[in-house]
Amino acid sequence: MIVDLPDTTVSQVARSLVKVREEGGAVALGRVLTLVIATSHGLEEDAIDAANDASREHPMRVIVLISHREGDARLDAQIRVGGDAGASEVIVLRAYGDATSNPDSLITGLLLPDAPVVAWWPDHPPAVPAESGIGRIAQRRITDASTKPFTTDRLSTLGRTYAPGDTDLAWTRLTHWREQLAAVLDQPPYEPVTAVEVLGAGSSPSTALLAAWLRLKLEVPVTWRYTSPDEWDHGIRSVRLTRASGDILLERKNDIDAHLAQPQQPGHEIVLPRRTLRECLAEELRRLDPDVLYGRVITEGWDLLGPAVTQESHG
């Protein structure tokens, strides 16, 4: 069920939501959190689709705020429940003109009572998420360093502005890589790693975060490099761990498969699929306490990590 509410107010939206639940049989009971999505026009449907999929694991209320700074002050809203909202209820708010000046005031009247709040900026996050209007009311704050505005030094900004409760989907995309590397090092011969090399596409901030994690946890020199688009155009390419008995190389072959080479062992083909937006969002919603490891990686690990090796120095 979809209900459109043009030129409305937050209180009218709240009353309409109650009416929709009563008439349609939808209930708010069992909602475990409120997810606030602050995004740009044209990107909202991908974010809503990911939230709807994630809601099957985490039933929630989703509030989507799309700000249009031009035009006269106005608030348009849309309520989606039932088959149009997965296991959630979705409220889409489109604010225009001066109505965008205080975004948290548009949100607070629609939050579930006594339920935690998670804020997600699929693109264009505030300079300091924890100090933004929406960020101050959220227990967790999710950004994505791979989206607009994309810059190669954006991870440095994340480290400088980090506050407990922050996380980034560039980190969440590393879960399978970290699991595979940890599993390899849990096997004989248990030799210490003496050096690490990480390669990945220039559009992949996850490459640098993986290098920072390895630098923090292994306490050894880590060399990392962004590849040219002709060499590798998306995501992490490979990780090489150097030990006395030889190198361990985990190298992605395509979007699904990777090859693991270890000294004195046959090579292994490993399923290492790229993670979808829905998978990453669902993982982040499983925990509502601060991700302490991410905080250490983006601050301590990043500070320990040297700059990326350039193509010229590599050649």
Order of alpha helices (4+ residues) and beta strands (2+ residues): beta-alpha-beta-alpha-beta-beta-beta-alpha-beta-alpha-beta-alpha-beta-alpha-alpha-beta-alpha-beta-beta-beta-beta-beta-alpha-alpha-alpha
